[in-house]
């Protein structure tokens, strides 16, 4: 099915005695699914991908059936689930975004309350599968059964749709949790998830939270400047992060490096002077590292953070400098990056993803911040590990 909209010809078939009965429905699938009395043993979907505008007719129609989703592909999955008889199977090729994060939490929990995942296939390359259509997220194929969760799930992986897949069977507990769905397609992925058990605290547990930078540069051009002046404060972009350090000003950054405004604009866009951990929100399709973090520290000037950065803070204010350095060491380590790739199929790092992740204790983070050792070795030592399973 084309991926640009819901109104397309689509087909339904079922076995009838010794033959097969087919029908081609020339109407909107959403409207048909909401009003039909038919049920099926098998639903196979290649749904369109596009956001659903809040309070639109489509949004209202889906909500009338108890379906609250931010993207039409999840709406198709929810409708397909409603069309299945007990024991029926649905196979869908979609982005991985529904498997974690707050936007899809209602859909995910509703689906997994009645359906059990029995197989998942992942594609290692984003550039080959639907790359010509600009799909930036990881594409995944999921098979789910209308019934209890099976004890084991078949996981398979291939580079693209031409490659021969590698298959393994794992316990469902390694994949489906109360909060999200992991996809440990390889034994290395499984080790990354297992390794993260050493961390027990969320940012909230540690008295911290994460927010997205306040400045959308194209909407704030009147306040941006290329040269410093009285009253100007640093304007920090993802490009100011290099080799896990914040360099400001940075000559190679083509964007304005200064933010100049008076009250109340400053109150709206700036954060208090202090120490923060910055995390890039976006990575390139095939970029080696998904998590890129660095410490911003300036006790004298209030900074302005670009909207393409997340910043970790304590109730809107700066962090303990040693804790901040420890957080950056943790986030920049390979094992944590490996875990994040299993946890999230996005090319971006959402604030919600960071809120759900686990971190060491404050004392352990301080000790990481004091360490001058190799990051992986420092984590092994501070966390009391005998070896770095996921390194």
C-alpha positions in Angstrom: 0.0 0.0 0.0 1.3 3.5 -0.8 2.5 5.4 2.4 1.0 8.8 1.8 -2.6 8.4 3.0 -5.3 6.2 4.4 -7.7 6.4 1.4 -6.5 3.7 -0.9 -7.8 0.5 -2.4 -7.3 -2.4 -0.1 -8.2 -6.0 -0.1 -9.6 -8.7 2.2 -9.7 -12.4 1.7 -10.6 -15.5 3.6 -10.7 -19.2 3.0 -14.1 -20.6 1.9 -14.2 -24.3 1.6 -11.6 -25.3 -1.0 -11.2 -21.9 -2.6 -10.4 -18.3 -1.6 -12.8 -15.4 -1.6 -11.4 -12.0 -2.2 -12.8 -8.5 -2.3 -11.4 -5.1 -3.2 -12.8 -2.3 -1.1 -12.6 1.1 -2.8 -13.0 3.3 0.2 -11.2 4.7 3.3 -10.0 1.8 5.4 -10.5 3.8 8.7 -14.1 4.4 8.0 -14.7 0.9 6.8 -13.0 -0.7 9.8 -14.9 1.5 12.2 -18.3 0.4 10.9 -17.9 -3.2 9.6 -19.1 -6.3 11.4 -16.5 -8.6 9.6 -13.7 -10.3 11.5 -10.6 -12.1 10.3 -8.0 -14.7 11.2 -5.1 -12.8 9.7 -4.4 -9.1 9.1 -1.2 -8.0 7.1 -0.5 -4.3 7.1 1.8 -1.9 5.4 0.1 1.2 6.6 0.8 4.9 5.7 2.9 7.0 8.0 1.8 10.6 8.9 0.9 12.5 12.0 -2.7 12.9 13.1 -3.7 16.4 13.7 -5.3 16.9 17.1 -9.0 17.5 17.0 -9.2 16.6 13.3 -12.0 14.5 11.9 -9.7 11.5 11.7 -8.6 12.1 15.3 -12.2 12.3 16.5 -13.3 9.2 14.5 -10.5 7.1 16.0 -11.1 8.4 19.5 -14.8 7.4 19.1 -13.5 3.8 19.0 -11.2 4.4 22.0 -8.1 4.8 19.8 -5.8 7.7 20.8 -2.7 7.7 18.7 -0.4 10.4 17.3 0.3 8.7 13.9 -1.9 7.0 11.4 0.2 3.9 11.3 -0.7 3.1 14.9 -4.3 3.8 14.1 -4.2 1.2 11.4 -2.6 -1.3 13.9 -5.3 -0.6 16.5 -8.1 -1.0 13.9 -6.5 -4.2 12.6 -6.5 -5.6 16.1 -10.2 -4.8 16.5 -10.9 -6.8 13.3 -9.2 -10.0 14.6 -11.0 -13.0 16.1 -9.5 -14.6 19.2 -6.3 -16.3 18.3 -6.0 -14.2 15.1 -2.7 -12.8 13.9 -1.7 -9.4 12.8 1.6 -8.7 11.0 2.6 -5.0 10.5 5.6 -3.2 9.0 5.9 0.1 10.8 8.4 2.4 12.5 9.7 1.3 15.9 8.4 4.5 17.6 5.3 2.9 19.1 7.5 0.7 21.3 8.7 3.4 23.7 8.1 6.9 24.8 5.1 8.8 26.1 3.3 9.6 22.8 2.4 6.0 22.2 2.1 4.8 25.8 -1.7 4.5 25.7 -1.7 2.7 22.4 1.2 0.4 23.5 -0.4 -0.6 26.8 -3.8 -1.1 25.3 -2.4 -3.3 22.5 -0.2 -5.4 24.8 -3.0 -5.9 27.3 -4.8 -8.1 24.8 -2.2 -9.2 22.3 1.0 -11.2 22.6 4.0 -10.5 20.4 5.4 -13.7 18.9 7.9 -12.4 16.3 9.8 -9.3 15.5 12.1 -8.6 12.5 14.4 -5.6 12.4 16.4 -4.0 9.6 19.9 -2.8 10.5 20.0 -0.2 7.7 17.7 2.9 7.6 19.0 4.0 4.2 17.9 1.0 2.3 14.4 0.2 3.6 12.0 3.0 2.5 15.1 5.3 2.4 13.7 6.8 -0.9 10.6 8.0 1.0 12.5 9.8 3.7 11.6 7.4 6.6 14.1 8.4 9.3 13.1 5.8 11.9 14.0 2.2 12.1 11.5 0.0 10.2 10.3 -3.1 12.0 8.0 -6.0 11.3 5.9 -7.2 14.2 3.7 -10.3 14.5 1.1 -10.3 17.3 -1.5 -12.8 18.3 -4.9 -11.9 19.8 -4.4 -13.7 23.1 -1.9 -14.2 25.9 1.8 -13.3 25.5 3.8 -16.4 24.4 6.7 -17.4 26.6 9.2 -16.9 23.8 9.5 -14.5 21.0 11.3 -15.1 17.7 13.7 -12.3 16.8 15.2 -11.9 13.4 17.4 -9.3 11.8 18.8 -8.4 8.4 20.7 -5.5 6.9 17.8 -4.8 4.5 14.9 -6.5 2.7 17.3 -8.4 0.4 19.6 -9.8 3.1 19.3 -13.3 4.7 18.0 -12.9 8.2 19.6 -14.1 11.4 17.1 -15.6 13.8 17.1 -16.3 17.6 14.4 -17.2 20.2 14.4 -15.3 23.5 12.3 -15.1 26.6 9.4 -12.7 26.3 10.5 -11.1 29.5 13.6 -9.8 27.6 11.4 -8.0 25.1 8.1 -6.9 26.6 8.0 -4.8 29.8 5.4 -2.7 31.5 6.9 0.5 30.0 8.2 -0.4 26.6 9.3 -3.1 24.1 13.0 -3.9 23.7 14.3 -5.4 20.5 17.5 -7.3 21.4 17.9 -8.7 17.9 21.4 -10.0 18.5 23.2 -11.6 21.5 25.2 -8.4 21.8 21.9 -6.4 22.1 20.7 -8.8 24.8 24.0 -8.3 26.8 23.5 -4.5 26.5 20.0 -4.8 28.1 21.3 -7.2 30.8 24.3 -4.9 31.5 21.9 -2.0 32.2 20.6 -3.8 35.2 23.6 -2.4 37.1 21.8 1.1 37.0 18.7 1.4 39.2 17.8 5.1 39.3 15.8 7.4 37.0 16.7 11.1 36.7 13.6 11.8 38.8 14.9 9.4 41.6 18.1 11.5 41.6 16.3 14.8 41.9 16.9 15.8 38.2 14.9 16.1 35.1 15.5 16.9 31.4 14.0 19.5 29.2 14.3 20.6 25.5 16.2 23.8 24.7 14.0 26.8 24.7 15.2 28.7 21.6 13.9 27.8 18.1 16.4 29.9 16.1 14.3 30.7 13.1 11.6 32.1 15.3 14.1 34.1 17.4 16.3 35.8 14.7 15.8 39.3 16.1 17.6 38.2 19.3 20.5 36.3 17.7 23.9 37.9 17.0 27.2 36.8 15.4 29.3 39.1 17.5 29.4 39.5 21.3 28.2 42.8 22.9 27.1 44.2 26.2 24.3 42.1 27.6 24.8 39.2 25.1 24.9 35.7 26.4 26.1 32.4 24.8 23.8 30.8 22.3 24.6 27.1 22.3 23.8 24.7 19.4 24.5 21.0 18.9 27.4 22.0 16.6 29.1 23.6 19.7 29.5 20.0 21.0 32.7 18.4 19.6 34.6 15.5 21.0 32.1 15.4 23.9 33.0 18.9 25.0 31.1 22.2 24.5 33.2 24.8 22.6 31.8 28.3 22.7 32.2 30.3 20.7 33.2 27.9 17.9 34.5 29.4 14.7 33.3 26.6 12.5 29.7 27.0 13.6 27.9 29.1 11.0 25.0 30.0 13.3 24.9 33.1 15.5 26.8 32.4 18.8 25.2 35.0 20.9 21.7 35.8 22.2 20.9 39.4 22.9 17.6 40.5 24.5 16.1 42.3 27.4 13.4 41.3 30.0 10.9 39.6 29.7 12.4 37.8 26.7 15.5 36.7 28.7 13.3 35.1 31.3 11.4 33.2 28.6 14.4 31.8 26.8 17.4 31.7 29.1 18.2 29.3 31.9 20.0 30.3 35.1 23.8 30.3 35.1 25.3 27.0 36.2 26.3 23.5 35.1 24.2 21.4 32.8 24.5 18.3 30.8 23.6 18.8 27.1 22.5 15.9 24.9 22.1 16.1 21.2 18.5 15.4 20.1 19.3 14.3 16.5 21.8 11.9 14.9 22.3 11.1 11.3 20.8 8.0 9.8 23.9 5.8 10.0 25.8 7.8 12.6 28.1 5.7 14.8 26.9 7.1 18.1 23.3 7.9 19.0 23.9 9.4 22.5 26.2 12.5 22.4 26.5 14.4 25.7 28.7 17.2 27.0 28.9 19.5 30.1 28.1 23.2 29.9 29.4 25.1 32.9 29.4 28.9 33.4 28.6 30.5 36.8 28.6 34.0 35.4 26.3 34.0 32.4 22.9 32.6 31.6 23.0 30.4 28.5 20.4 30.0 25.8 20.1 26.4 24.5 18.9 25.6 21.0 15.7 23.5 20.6 17.8 20.7 19.1 19.5 20.1 22.4 18.1 18.4 25.6 19.5 19.7 28.9 19.6 17.9 32.2 19.0 20.2 35.2 17.8 20.2 38.8 14.5 22.0 39.3 15.4 24.4 36.5 18.8 25.2 37.9 22.3 23.8 37.4 23.7 20.5 38.6 26.5 19.6 41.0 29.5 19.9 38.6 30.9 16.4 39.6 27.5 14.8 39.1 27.3 16.5 35.7 30.6 15.2 34.6 29.6 11.7 35.8 26.4 11.9 33.8 28.3 12.8 30.7 30.7 10.0 31.2 27.8 7.6 31.6 25.8 8.8 28.6 28.9 8.8 26.3 30.0 5.3 27.1 29.6 2.6 24.5 27.5 0.2 26.7 24.9 2.9 27.3 24.8 3.8 23.7 24.4 0.1 22.8 21.5 -0.1 25.3 19.8 3.0 23.9 19.8 1.6 20.4 18.0 -1.5 21.7 15.6 0.7 23.7 14.8 3.2 21.0 14.4 3.1 17.2 14.5 6.8 16.8 17.2 8.8 15.1 16.5 11.4 17.8 16.9 11.3 21.5 13.7 12.5 23.1 13.6 14.0 26.6 11.0 11.3 27.4 13.5 8.6 26.5 16.1 10.1 28.9 13.5 10.3 31.7 12.8 6.5 31.3 16.4 5.4 31.3 18.3 4.2 34.4 21.4 5.9 35.9 23.9 5.2 38.7 23.4 6.7 42.1 24.5 10.2 42.9 27.6 8.9 44.7 28.5 6.7 41.8 28.1 9.6 39.4 30.3 11.8 41.5 33.0 9.1 41.5 32.7 8.8 37.7 33.0 12.6 37.5 36.2 12.4 39.5 37.7 9.7 37.4 40.4 10.3 34.8 40.4 6.7 33.6 39.1 5.3 30.4 35.2 5.7 30.6 34.4 2.0 30.2 37.0 1.1 32.8 35.8 3.8 35.2 32.2 2.5 34.9 33.3 -1.0 35.5 35.2 0.0 38.6 32.6 2.3 40.0 29.7 0.0 39.4 31.6 -3.0 40.9 31.5 -5.1 37.7 33.7 -8.0 37.0 33.7 -7.3 33.3 32.1 -5.1 30.7 29.7 -7.5 29.0 28.5 -5.0 26.4 31.8 -3.3 25.6 
